[in-house]
Amino acid sequence: MGKQSKPISPDVAKLKFYDNIPDVIIDAVNELIVKGYNPNTNSSIVKEKDIVNAVTVDDDIKESTIYDNHWLDFEPLYRAAGWDVEYDSPDWDEHYDSFYKFSIKKN
């Protein structure tokens, strides 16, 4: 008999999930954070559509690939890097672009 498979632990599953978010997504988010950074509020607003546009235009990745693979679920990575991250999207009766708000974590 060969090596016996073991169930994956929650911690390993989480690490593998975040490892699957490609650098192109992180690079786009980083660039947009810097572009939108406001030193008066120590925060940056990044629209979801701007991330998707940056990745689909510059890197020839399909929008459906981004959503199907949950590549925009990157908030915990940025929280671990020192940001408070809030995601906001409109309800059915509201009309605005979904966005992420990155704020410097207060100690």
N, CA, C and O atoms as a Tinker XYZ file with bonds, in Angstrom:
   428  protein
     1  N      0.833000   -1.177000    0.000000    73     2
     2  CA     0.000000    0.000000    0.000000    64     1     3
     3  C      0.876000    1.238000    0.000000    63     2     4     5
     4  O      1.978000    1.247000    0.549000    81     3
     5  N      0.360000    2.278000   -0.627000    73     3     6
     6  CA     1.081000    3.538000   -0.692000    64     5     7
     7  C      0.761000    4.422000    0.505000    63     6     8     9
     8  O      0.223000    3.985000    1.522000    81     7
     9  N      1.109000    5.641000    0.335000    73     7    10
    10  CA     0.863000    6.639000    1.376000    64     9    11
    11  C     -0.641000    6.787000    1.607000    63    10    12    13
    12  O     -1.418000    6.843000    0.654000    81    11
    13  N     -1.040000    6.849000    2.865000    73    11    14
    14  CA    -2.457000    6.986000    3.188000    64    13    15
    15  C     -2.835000    8.459000    3.218000    63    14    16    17
    16  O     -2.159000    9.264000    3.858000    81    15
    17  N     -3.911000    8.811000    2.531000    73    15    18
    18  CA    -4.407000   10.186000    2.531000    64    17    19
    19  C     -5.030000   10.518000    3.868000    63    18    20    21
    20  O     -5.633000    9.669000    4.525000    81    19
    21  N     -4.871000   11.777000    4.259000    73    19    22
    22  CA    -5.456000   12.247000    5.507000    64    21    23
    23  C     -6.343000   13.444000    5.204000    63    22    24    25
    24  O     -6.094000   14.169000    4.241000    81    23
    25  N     -7.373000   13.658000    6.011000    73    23    26
    26  CA    -8.220000   14.833000    5.812000    64    25    27
    27  C     -7.412000   16.115000    6.008000    63    26    28    29
    28  O     -6.493000   16.173000    6.825000    81    27
    29  N     -7.768000   17.107000    5.262000    73    27    30
    30  CA    -7.104000   18.402000    5.374000    64    29    31
    31  C     -7.632000   19.137000    6.607000    63    30    32    33
    32  O     -8.823000   19.072000    6.909000    81    31
    33  N     -6.756000   19.824000    7.305000    73    31    34
    34  CA    -7.189000   20.587000    8.475000    64    33    35
    35  C     -7.757000   21.936000    8.018000    63    34    36    37
    36  O     -7.449000   22.398000    6.919000    81    35
    37  N     -8.572000   22.555000    8.845000    73    35    38
    38  CA    -9.105000   23.872000    8.481000    64    37    39
    39  C     -8.000000   24.906000    8.233000    63    38    40    41
    40  O     -8.104000   25.718000    7.314000    81    39
    41  N     -6.947000   24.874000    9.052000    73    39    42
    42  CA    -5.859000   25.841000    8.874000    64    41    43
    43  C     -5.151000   25.647000    7.538000    63    42    44    45
    44  O     -4.836000   26.624000    6.857000    81    43
    45  N     -4.900000   24.408000    7.162000    73    43    46
    46  CA    -4.247000   24.134000    5.886000    64    45    47
    47  C     -5.166000   24.512000    4.729000    63    46    48    49
    48  O     -4.710000   25.074000    3.733000    81    47
    49  N     -6.444000   24.209000    4.852000    73    47    50
    50  CA    -7.396000   24.575000    3.795000    64    49    51
    51  C     -7.416000   26.083000    3.589000    63    50    52    53
    52  O     -7.441000   26.564000    2.456000    81    51
    53  N     -7.404000   26.826000    4.694000    73    51    54
    54  CA    -7.420000   28.283000    4.599000    64    53    55
    55  C     -6.157000   28.792000    3.911000    63    54    56    57
    56  O     -6.226000   29.653000    3.035000    81    55
    57  N     -5.017000   28.265000    4.305000    73    55    58
    58  CA    -3.757000   28.681000    3.684000    64    57    59
    59  C     -3.740000   28.372000    2.196000    63    58    60    61
    60  O     -3.312000   29.202000    1.394000    81    59
    61  N     -4.195000   27.197000    1.824000    73    59    62
    62  CA    -4.209000   26.813000    0.408000    64    61    63
    63  C     -5.180000   27.688000   -0.388000    63    62    64    65
    64  O     -4.908000   28.033000   -1.538000    81    63
    65  N     -6.317000   28.046000    0.228000    73    63    66
    66  CA    -7.273000   28.916000   -0.449000    64    65    67
    67  C     -6.618000   30.249000   -0.791000    63    66    68    69
    68  O     -6.704000   30.709000   -1.929000    81    67
    69  N     -5.967000   30.870000    0.183000    73    67    70
    70  CA    -5.370000   32.180000   -0.051000    64    69    71
    71  C     -4.146000   32.092000   -0.955000    63    70    72    73
    72  O     -3.821000   33.058000   -1.646000    81    71
    73  N     -3.465000   30.954000   -0.962000    73    71    74
    74  CA    -2.350000   30.756000   -1.895000    64    73    75
    75  C     -2.831000   30.719000   -3.340000    63    74    76    77
    76  O     -2.056000   30.976000   -4.260000    81    75
    77  N     -4.105000   30.401000   -3.541000    73    75    78
    78  CA    -4.651000   30.316000   -4.897000    64    77    79
    79  C     -5.041000   31.670000   -5.478000    63    78    80    81
    80  O     -5.339000   31.767000   -6.668000    81    79
    81  N     -5.043000   32.712000   -4.659000    73    79    82
    82  CA    -5.322000   34.047000   -5.190000    64    81    83
    83  C     -4.065000   34.501000   -5.925000    63    82    84    85
    84  O     -3.007000   34.639000   -5.311000    81    83
    85  N     -4.168000   34.735000   -7.228000    73    83    86
    86  CA    -2.956000   35.020000   -8.004000    64    85    87
    87  C     -2.363000   36.395000   -7.698000    63    86    88    89
    88  O     -3.056000   37.319000   -7.272000    81    87
    89  N     -1.071000   36.491000   -7.928000    73    87    90
    90  CA    -0.351000   37.746000   -7.707000    64    89    91
    91  C     -0.965000   38.900000   -8.483000    63    90    92    93
    92  O     -0.941000   40.037000   -8.013000    81    91
    93  N     -1.510000   38.632000   -9.650000    73    91    94
    94  CA    -2.069000   39.710000  -10.465000    64    93    95
    95  C     -3.221000   40.408000   -9.739000    63    94    96    97
    96  O     -3.407000   41.614000   -9.903000    81    95
    97  N     -3.985000   39.677000   -8.950000    73    95    98
    98  CA    -5.070000   40.272000   -8.163000    64    97    99
    99  C     -4.470000   41.143000   -7.065000    63    98   100   101
   100  O     -4.873000   42.294000   -6.893000    81    99
   101  N     -3.512000   40.600000   -6.326000    73    99   102
   102  CA    -2.886000   41.341000   -5.232000    64   101   103
   103  C     -2.183000   42.586000   -5.777000    63   102   104   105
   104  O     -2.271000   43.661000   -5.184000    81   103
   105  N     -1.492000   42.441000   -6.899000    73   103   106
   106  CA    -0.804000   43.591000   -7.507000    64   105   107
   107  C     -1.795000   44.691000   -7.893000    63   106   108   109
   108  O     -1.532000   45.874000   -7.676000    81   107
   109  N     -2.936000   44.295000   -8.466000    73   107   110
   110  CA    -3.951000   45.278000   -8.856000    64   109   111
   111  C     -4.524000   45.981000   -7.631000    63   110   112   113
   112  O     -4.690000   47.201000   -7.634000    81   111
   113  N     -4.824000   45.218000   -6.590000    73   111   114
   114  CA    -5.368000   45.812000   -5.364000    64   113   115
   115  C     -4.341000   46.760000   -4.744000    63   114   116   117
   116  O     -4.686000   47.870000   -4.339000    81   115
   117  N     -3.092000   46.328000   -4.668000    73   115   118
   118  CA    -2.045000   47.183000   -4.095000    64   117   119
   119  C     -1.946000   48.507000   -4.852000    63   118   120   121
   120  O     -1.881000   49.574000   -4.243000    81   119
   121  N     -1.936000   48.430000   -6.170000    73   119   122
   122  CA    -1.837000   49.636000   -6.986000    64   121   123
   123  C     -3.028000   50.559000   -6.764000    63   122   124   125
   124  O     -2.870000   51.777000   -6.681000    81   123
   125  N     -4.215000   49.980000   -6.669000    73   123   126
   126  CA    -5.417000   50.781000   -6.471000    64   125   127
   127  C     -5.487000   51.368000   -5.057000    63   126   128   129
   128  O     -6.023000   52.460000   -4.870000    81   127
   129  N     -4.952000   50.657000   -4.065000    73   127   130
   130  CA    -4.884000   51.211000   -2.708000    64   129   131
   131  C     -4.023000   52.463000   -2.719000    63   130   132   133
   132  O     -4.406000   53.496000   -2.171000    81   131
   133  N     -2.868000   52.366000   -3.341000    73   131   134
   134  CA    -1.959000   53.516000   -3.403000    64   133   135
   135  C     -2.595000   54.662000   -4.176000    63   134   136   137
   136  O     -2.521000   55.817000   -3.758000    81   135
   137  N     -3.211000   54.343000   -5.290000    73   135   138
   138  CA    -3.838000   55.374000   -6.126000    64   137   139
   139  C     -4.948000   56.111000   -5.379000    63   138   140   141
   140  O     -5.107000   57.322000   -5.538000    81   139
   141  N     -5.712000   55.387000   -4.570000    73   139   142
   142  CA    -6.848000   55.997000   -3.879000    64   141   143
   143  C     -6.578000   56.406000   -2.446000    63   142   144   145
   144  O     -7.490000   56.827000   -1.735000    81   143
   145  N     -5.321000   56.284000   -2.013000    73   143   146
   146  CA    -5.013000   56.550000   -0.612000    64   145   147
   147  C     -5.231000   58.017000   -0.258000    63   146   148   149
   148  O     -4.818000   58.920000   -0.986000    81   147
   149  N     -5.891000   58.232000    0.879000    73   147   150
   150  CA    -6.155000   59.578000    1.381000    64   149   151
   151  C     -5.440000   59.726000    2.726000    63   150   152   153
   152  O     -5.863000   59.127000    3.714000    81   151
   153  N     -4.354000   60.521000    2.777000    73   151   154
   154  CA    -3.606000   60.657000    4.032000    64   153   155
   155  C     -4.401000   61.338000    5.145000    63   154   156   157
   156  O     -4.078000   61.177000    6.322000    81   155
   157  N     -5.431000   62.094000    4.786000    73   155   158
   158  CA    -6.246000   62.758000    5.808000    64   157   159
   159  C     -7.104000   61.761000    6.595000    63   158   160   161
   160  O     -7.402000   61.969000    7.771000    81   159
   161  N     -7.490000   60.685000    5.923000    73   159   162
   162  CA    -8.325000   59.678000    6.581000    64   161   163
   163  C     -7.569000   58.371000    6.839000    63   162   164   165
   164  O     -8.099000   57.452000    7.463000    81   163
   165  N     -6.328000   58.301000    6.354000    73   163   166
   166  CA    -5.537000   57.062000    6.446000    64   165   167
   167  C     -6.302000   55.868000    5.890000    63   166   168   169
   168  O     -6.302000   54.779000    6.463000    81   167
   169  N     -6.957000   56.109000    4.751000    73   167   170
   170  CA    -7.744000   55.045000    4.147000    64   169   171
   171  C     -7.725000   55.162000    2.627000    63   170   172   173
   172  O     -7.273000   56.154000    2.056000    81   171
   173  N     -8.229000   54.121000    2.006000    73   171   174
   174  CA    -8.316000   54.079000    0.554000    64   173   175
   175  C     -9.587000   53.334000    0.164000    63   174   176   177
   176  O     -9.922000   52.303000    0.748000    81   175
   177  N    -10.275000   53.862000   -0.814000    73   175   178
   178  CA   -11.464000   53.200000   -1.360000    64   177   179
   179  C    -11.056000   52.567000   -2.691000    63   178   180   181
   180  O    -10.492000   53.230000   -3.561000    81   179
   181  N    -11.349000   51.279000   -2.834000    73   179   182
   182  CA   -11.029000   50.553000   -4.062000    64   181   183
   183  C    -12.314000   49.924000   -4.578000    63   182   184   185
   184  O    -12.920000   49.088000   -3.908000    81   183
   185  N    -12.723000   50.331000   -5.767000    73   183   186
   186  CA   -13.939000   49.773000   -6.356000    64   185   187
   187  C    -13.653000   48.377000   -6.909000    63   186   188   189
   188  O    -12.619000   48.131000   -7.529000    81   187
   189  N    -14.589000   47.487000   -6.669000    73   187   190
   190  CA   -14.468000   46.118000   -7.159000    64   189   191
   191  C    -14.298000   46.100000   -8.675000    63   190   192   193
   192  O    -13.479000   45.349000   -9.205000    81   191
   193  N    -15.069000   46.925000   -9.363000    73   191   194
   194  CA   -15.002000   46.918000  -10.826000    64   193   195
   195  C    -13.631000   47.363000  -11.323000    63   194   196   197
   196  O    -13.196000   46.927000  -12.389000    81   195
   197  N    -12.938000   48.228000  -10.569000    73   195   198
   198  CA   -11.602000   48.663000  -10.969000    64   197   199
   199  C    -10.593000   47.523000  -10.863000    63   198   200   201
   200  O     -9.688000   47.411000  -11.689000    81   199
   201  N    -10.750000   46.682000   -9.851000    73   199   202
   202  CA    -9.884000   45.506000   -9.735000    64   201   203
   203  C    -10.129000   44.575000  -10.908000    63   202   204   205
   204  O     -9.190000   44.136000  -11.573000    81   203
   205  N    -11.396000   44.279000  -11.157000    73   203   206
   206  CA   -11.756000   43.369000  -12.245000    64   205   207
   207  C    -11.270000   43.926000  -13.583000    63   206   208   209
   208  O    -10.705000   43.189000  -14.391000    81   207
   209  N    -11.483000   45.211000  -13.820000    73   207   210
   210  CA   -11.044000   45.818000  -15.079000    64   209   211
   211  C     -9.535000   45.746000  -15.246000    63   210   212   213
   212  O     -9.047000   45.428000  -16.330000    81   211
   213  N     -8.788000   46.039000  -14.182000    73   211   214
   214  CA    -7.327000   46.005000  -14.257000    64   213   215
   215  C     -6.826000   44.610000  -14.623000    63   214   216   217
   216  O     -5.897000   44.464000  -15.417000    81   215
   217  N     -7.437000   43.606000  -14.048000    73   215   218
   218  CA    -6.973000   42.238000  -14.272000    64   217   219
   219  C     -7.444000   41.699000  -15.617000    63   218   220   221
   220  O     -6.690000   41.007000  -16.301000    81   219
   221  N     -8.653000   41.998000  -15.997000    73   219   222
   222  CA    -9.164000   41.437000  -17.259000    64   221   223
   223  C     -8.568000   42.140000  -18.473000    63   222   224   225
   224  O     -8.400000   41.513000  -19.519000    81   223
   225  N     -8.250000   43.411000  -18.359000    73   223   226
   226  CA    -7.686000   44.151000  -19.487000    64   225   227
   227  C     -6.193000   43.874000  -19.632000    63   226   228   229
   228  O     -5.718000   43.528000  -20.713000    81   227
   229  N     -5.462000   44.030000  -18.533000    73   227   230
   230  CA    -4.005000   43.912000  -18.601000    64   229   231
   231  C     -3.512000   42.482000  -18.687000    63   230   232   233
   232  O     -2.448000   42.238000  -19.256000    81   231
   233  N     -4.239000   41.542000  -18.147000    73   231   234
   234  CA    -3.725000   40.183000  -18.046000    64   233   235
   235  C     -4.568000   39.144000  -18.776000    63   234   236   237
   236  O     -4.328000   37.944000  -18.649000    81   235
   237  N     -5.549000   39.604000  -19.536000    73   235   238
   238  CA    -6.353000   38.716000  -20.369000    64   237   239
   239  C     -6.979000   37.568000  -19.571000    63   238   240   241
   240  O     -7.006000   36.424000  -20.025000    81   239
   241  N     -7.477000   37.889000  -18.388000    73   239   242
   242  CA    -8.185000   36.924000  -17.556000    64   241   243
   243  C     -9.674000   37.231000  -17.663000    63   242   244   245
   244  O    -10.075000   38.395000  -17.664000    81   243
   245  N    -10.477000   36.202000  -17.751000    73   243   246
   246  CA   -11.918000   36.400000  -17.863000    64   245   247
   247  C    -12.519000   36.793000  -16.521000    63   246   248   249
   248  O    -12.101000   36.296000  -15.474000    81   247
   249  N    -13.497000   37.684000  -16.559000    73   247   250
   250  CA   -14.184000   38.114000  -15.348000    64   249   251
   251  C    -14.793000   36.930000  -14.608000    63   250   252   253
   252  O    -14.735000   36.863000  -13.380000    81   251
   253  N    -15.373000   36.003000  -15.352000    73   251   254
   254  CA   -15.989000   34.833000  -14.715000    64   253   255
   255  C    -14.958000   34.006000  -13.941000    63   254   256   257
   256  O    -15.286000   33.410000  -12.915000    81   255
   257  N    -13.728000   33.968000  -14.423000    73   255   258
   258  CA   -12.668000   33.235000  -13.726000    64   257   259
   259  C    -12.398000   33.854000  -12.364000    63   258   260   261
   260  O    -12.195000   33.140000  -11.382000    81   259
   261  N    -12.396000   35.178000  -12.304000    73   259   262
   262  CA   -12.160000   35.888000  -11.043000    64   261   263
   263  C    -13.230000   35.517000  -10.023000    63   262   264   265
   264  O    -12.922000   35.181000   -8.879000    81   263
   265  N    -14.493000   35.582000  -10.449000    73   263   266
   266  CA   -15.590000   35.306000   -9.525000    64   265   267
   267  C    -15.732000   33.809000   -9.221000    63   266   268   269
   268  O    -15.983000   33.431000   -8.077000    81   267
   269  N    -15.572000   32.964000  -10.233000    73   267   270
   270  CA   -15.705000   31.520000  -10.018000    64   269   271
   271  C    -14.669000   30.986000   -9.035000    63   270   272   273
   272  O    -14.932000   30.027000   -8.310000    81   271
   273  N    -13.497000   31.605000   -9.012000    73   271   274
   274  CA   -12.413000   31.147000   -8.138000    64   273   275
   275  C    -12.306000   31.944000   -6.837000    63   274   276   277
   276  O    -11.386000   31.728000   -6.048000    81   275
   277  N    -13.237000   32.858000   -6.618000    73   275   278
   278  CA   -13.284000   33.655000   -5.373000    64   277   279
   279  C    -12.002000   34.441000   -5.137000    63   278   280   281
   280  O    -11.557000   34.588000   -3.999000    81   279
   281  N    -11.412000   34.943000   -6.212000    73   279   282
   282  CA   -10.159000   35.684000   -6.110000    64   281   283
   283  C    -10.323000   37.044000   -5.435000    63   282   284   285
   284  O     -9.331000   37.657000   -5.040000    81   283
   285  N    -11.553000   37.523000   -5.298000    73   283   286
   286  CA   -11.765000   38.813000   -4.635000    64   285   287
   287  C    -12.015000   38.659000   -3.138000    63   286   288   289
   288  O    -12.335000   39.633000   -2.457000    81   287
   289  N    -11.872000   37.455000   -2.631000    73   287   290
   290  CA   -12.036000   37.200000   -1.191000    64   289   291
   291  C    -10.687000   37.329000   -0.479000    63   290   292   293
   292  O    -10.283000   36.449000    0.281000    81   291
   293  N    -10.015000   38.422000   -0.738000    73   291   294
   294  CA    -8.648000   38.633000   -0.260000    64   293   295
   295  C     -8.573000   39.400000    1.061000    63   294   296   297
   296  O     -7.475000   39.621000    1.571000    81   295
   297  N     -9.697000   39.806000    1.621000    73   295   298
   298  CA    -9.689000   40.667000    2.804000    64   297   299
   299  C     -8.799000   40.150000    3.942000    63   298   300   301
   300  O     -8.042000   40.940000    4.506000    81   299
   301  N     -8.855000   38.855000    4.307000    73   299   302
   302  CA    -8.005000   38.397000    5.415000    64   301   303
   303  C     -6.505000   38.599000    5.170000    63   302   304   305
   304  O     -5.747000   38.802000    6.119000    81   303
   305  N     -6.082000   38.545000    3.930000    73   303   306
   306  CA    -4.667000   38.785000    3.631000    64   305   307
   307  C     -4.277000   40.217000    3.990000    63   306   308   309
   308  O     -3.207000   40.455000    4.550000    81   307
   309  N     -5.142000   41.155000    3.667000    73   307   310
   310  CA    -4.865000   42.559000    3.954000    64   309   311
   311  C     -5.041000   42.875000    5.433000    63   310   312   313
   312  O     -4.342000   43.732000    5.975000    81   311
   313  N     -5.959000   42.194000    6.077000    73   311   314
   314  CA    -6.100000   42.374000    7.533000    64   313   315
   315  C     -4.823000   41.904000    8.238000    63   314   316   317
   316  O     -4.354000   42.545000    9.178000    81   315
   317  N     -4.272000   40.788000    7.779000    73   315   318
   318  CA    -3.031000   40.271000    8.371000    64   317   319
   319  C     -1.855000   41.207000    8.102000    63   318   320   321
   320  O     -0.867000   41.198000    8.836000    81   319
   321  N     -1.966000   42.017000    7.040000    73   319   322
   322  CA    -0.898000   42.954000    6.682000    64   321   323
   323  C     -1.057000   44.305000    7.377000    63   322   324   325
   324  O     -0.230000   45.195000    7.180000    81   323
   325  N     -2.113000   44.476000    8.194000    73   323   326
   326  CA    -2.254000   45.702000    8.971000    64   325   327
   327  C     -3.381000   46.631000    8.567000    63   326   328   329
   328  O     -3.448000   47.767000    9.038000    81   327
   329  N     -4.263000   46.165000    7.706000    73   327   330
   330  CA    -5.400000   46.976000    7.280000    64   329   331
   331  C     -6.680000   46.506000    7.942000    63   330   332   333
   332  O     -6.843000   45.315000    8.205000    81   331
   333  N     -7.588000   47.429000    8.211000    73   331   334
   334  CA    -8.990000   47.091000    8.438000    64   333   335
   335  C     -9.624000   47.140000    7.056000    63   334   336   337
   336  O     -9.434000   48.104000    6.315000    81   335
   337  N    -10.369000   46.113000    6.712000    73   335   338
   338  CA   -10.975000   46.052000    5.390000    64   337   339
   339  C    -12.473000   45.862000    5.542000    63   338   340   341
   340  O    -12.932000   44.948000    6.228000    81   339
   341  N    -13.221000   46.732000    4.897000    73   339   342
   342  CA   -14.681000   46.617000    4.857000    64   341   343
   343  C    -15.102000   46.509000    3.401000    63   342   344   345
   344  O    -14.583000   47.219000    2.539000    81   343
   345  N    -16.045000   45.619000    3.135000    73   343   346
   346  CA   -16.594000   45.479000    1.785000    64   345   347
   347  C    -18.028000   45.972000    1.831000    63   346   348   349
   348  O    -18.777000   45.639000    2.750000    81   347
   349  N    -18.410000   46.768000    0.839000    73   347   350
   350  CA   -19.778000   47.283000    0.778000    64   349   351
   351  C    -20.297000   47.121000   -0.640000    63   350   352   353
   352  O    -19.624000   47.474000   -1.608000    81   351
   353  N    -21.489000   46.589000   -0.745000    73   351   354
   354  CA   -22.140000   46.466000   -2.048000    64   353   355
   355  C    -23.600000   46.876000   -1.897000    63   354   356   357
   356  O    -24.180000   46.754000   -0.819000    81   355
   357  N    -24.180000   47.358000   -2.974000    73   355   358
   358  CA   -25.552000   47.871000   -2.885000    64   357   359
   359  C    -26.582000   46.767000   -2.683000    63   358   360   361
   360  O    -26.431000   45.647000   -3.172000    81   359
   361  N    -27.630000   47.117000   -1.949000    73   359   362
   362  CA   -28.799000   46.248000   -1.874000    64   361   363
   363  C    -29.552000   46.354000   -3.192000    63   362   364   365
   364  O    -29.188000   47.154000   -4.054000    81   363
   365  N    -30.572000   45.573000   -3.349000    73   363   366
   366  CA   -31.299000   45.512000   -4.620000    64   365   367
   367  C    -31.871000   46.868000   -5.025000    63   366   368   369
   368  O    -32.051000   47.128000   -6.215000    81   367
   369  N    -32.158000   47.728000   -4.063000    73   367   370
   370  CA   -32.787000   49.015000   -4.374000    64   369   371
   371  C    -31.797000   50.182000   -4.334000    63   370   372   373
   372  O    -32.208000   51.342000   -4.366000    81   371
   373  N    -30.505000   49.885000   -4.266000    73   371   374
   374  CA   -29.479000   50.927000   -4.225000    64   373   375
   375  C    -28.643000   50.870000   -5.506000    63   374   376   377
   376  O    -28.566000   49.840000   -6.176000    81   375
   377  N    -28.026000   52.000000   -5.822000    73   375   378
   378  CA   -27.264000   52.079000   -7.077000    64   377   379
   379  C    -25.923000   52.749000   -6.836000    63   378   380   381
   380  O    -25.808000   53.973000   -6.901000    81   379
   381  N    -24.918000   51.945000   -6.558000    73   379   382
   382  CA   -23.542000   52.423000   -6.471000    64   381   383
   383  C    -22.626000   51.230000   -6.701000    63   382   384   385
   384  O    -23.059000   50.079000   -6.644000    81   383
   385  N    -21.369000   51.516000   -6.958000    73   383   386
   386  CA   -20.399000   50.461000   -7.213000    64   385   387
   387  C    -19.963000   49.801000   -5.912000    63   386   388   389
   388  O    -19.735000   50.479000   -4.910000    81   387
   389  N    -19.850000   48.491000   -5.929000    73   387   390
   390  CA   -19.301000   47.767000   -4.780000    64   389   391
   391  C    -17.866000   48.213000   -4.569000    63   390   392   393
   392  O    -17.135000   48.469000   -5.525000    81   391
   393  N    -17.466000   48.305000   -3.288000    73   391   394
   394  CA   -16.116000   48.771000   -3.012000    64   393   395
   395  C    -15.564000   48.161000   -1.731000    63   394   396   397
   396  O    -16.301000   47.652000   -0.886000    81   395
   397  N    -14.257000   48.229000   -1.622000    73   395   398
   398  CA   -13.528000   47.848000   -0.425000    64   397   399
   399  C    -12.971000   49.135000    0.180000    63   398   400   401
   400  O    -12.452000   49.992000   -0.535000    81   399
   401  N    -13.082000   49.260000    1.492000    73   399   402
   402  CA   -12.463000   50.380000    2.179000    64   401   403
   403  C    -11.328000   49.831000    3.023000    63   402   404   405
   404  O    -11.540000   49.023000    3.927000    81   403
   405  N    -10.126000   50.280000    2.716000    73   403   406
   406  CA    -8.924000   49.905000    3.456000    64   405   407
   407  C     -8.571000   51.042000    4.380000    63   406   408   409
   408  O     -8.357000   52.168000    3.929000    81   407
   409  N     -8.506000   50.763000    5.673000    73   407   410
   410  CA    -8.118000   51.762000    6.667000    64   409   411
   411  C     -6.962000   51.200000    7.482000    63   410   412   413
   412  O     -6.890000   50.001000    7.751000    81   411
   413  N     -6.057000   52.101000    7.869000    73   411   414
   414  CA    -4.956000   51.652000    8.695000    64   413   415
   415  C     -5.508000   51.182000   10.032000    63   414   416   417
   416  O     -6.270000   51.891000   10.689000    81   415
   417  N     -5.110000   49.974000   10.425000    73   415   418
   418  CA    -5.569000   49.401000   11.683000    64   417   419
   419  C     -5.117000   50.244000   12.849000    63   418   420   421
   420  O     -3.955000   50.639000   12.936000    81   419
   421  N     -6.037000   50.516000   13.735000    73   419   422
   422  CA    -5.702000   51.249000   14.953000    64   421   423
   423  C     -5.253000   50.236000   16.000000    63   422   424   425
   424  O     -5.858000   49.174000   16.145000    81   423
   425  N     -4.211000   50.564000   16.715000    73   423   426
   426  CA    -3.678000   49.642000   17.740000    64   425   427
   427  C     -4.520000   49.613000   18.965000    63   426   428
   428  O     -4.208000   48.892000   19.912000    81   427
